[in-house]
Amino acid sequence: MMLKPRCAALLLLVLATTSAHAIDRDPTQWPAGMLPASPASAASAGAGADPEAPLARQVLIRDGRAYLVIQGRRYGVGDMVDGLRIQRIDDTAIWWNEGGQIRREPLYGGVEKRQPKTTSKEKP
């Protein structure tokens, strides 16, 4: 079965266009749908940060002091992150001071830390 020259040219054009779109996106960057959408994350993405970069946030404990790590930068209690002051940091949430109002933002949405239940044979 031979393809007509026009069909073959059209097929090559479609393949070239499809592969060009795949090359447009940097394979080392996170897809847009994978980026977080929380208000503090959006605030920290606003000032000079690459909007395509993931805003991986984690808590780092160093010398007994907790730090928030956003895009490789370390922020401690009292530091400003795009107009929001860090009030408190623990292993599950960040407390932001937003113009005198304290707002808690969990690091891991939907995850709640609880003490394990003890059985009657165990002593607390």
N, C-alpha and C positions, 0 to 999 in steps of 0.2 A: 504494500500500500504506500503510494507516494503522496506526499503533501504538496499541494499547489504552492508555488513560490510566495504568493500573498499570505497564505495561512502560515507558512513557515516563518515569514518575516514578522507577522503579528505575534506568533508564539514566542519568538526571540525577544520582541519588544516587551511583552508582558513579563517574561522571566527577568529581563534586565531591570525593569522598573521595580519589580518585587524585591530583587536582591539589593537594589540601591536604597530602598527604604530600610532594609535590615541593617545596612551599614551606617545609616544616619545616626542611630543611637549608639552611644558609647557603651560597650559591653561591660565596662567596669562600674557604671553608674546604676543606681537602683531604679527600677521602673517607677513611673509617677504614681501608680496605684499603691505602691508599697510604702510611700512616705507617710509619717504620722500626721495627724490633723488636730492635735490638741492645741489649745490656745497658747500655752507657754512655748510649745515647739514651734508654732507659727511665728511667735514673737521673736524667738531666737533665730529663725530662718530669715527674718526680714532685713537685718542690718549686715550687709556685706557677705552673707553666707551664700553658698551655691544652692539654689533651690532644688537642684537635682540630687544633692548629696543626702544620704540618710542622716537623721538627727539621732543617732544612737546615744541614748542617755543611760548612764549608769552611776552608781554610787561607789566611791573609792574611799576606803578608810586608810589613812596614813598617819602614823604617830598618834593614834587615838582621836584624830579629827576627821570628820566626814566631809567629803567633797563631792560635788556634782560634776560629772564629766559630760560635756556636750561637744561633739565634733573634735575630740582630742584636747579641748581646753578644760582646765580644772577651775571650778568656782567653789568658794567656801561660803560659810554663813556670813552674811553682811555684804557679799559681792552683788553687783548689779548685772543682770542679764537682760539687755534691751528694755530698760525702764522698769523691770521688776527686781526687787531686792529679795535675796534668799533669806528667809527668816529662820528656817530650821530644816535639817536634812536627817532622815533616818533611812533604814534599809528598804522601806516600802513606799515612802512618799516624800515630796518636797512641799514645804510651806512657803508660799510667795507672799510678800508684802506689796500690795498693789494700792498705793495711795492711802495707806493707813488701814486698809482692809486685808486681813489674813485669809489666804485661800489655799486649801490643801489640794495637791495634784498627785494622784497615785502614779508610781512609776510603772506598775504592771496592772493595767485595767482588768477588773474582774477577778483578781487574785487577792484573797484575804488571808492574812497571817493569824493563826489561832494556836492556842496551847493544845497539845495532845490530851485526849481524855485518858484519865488514869482508871485502872480497874480496881476493884475492892481489895485485891491482894497486894497491890502496890501502895507504898506509902509516899505521900507527896514530898 
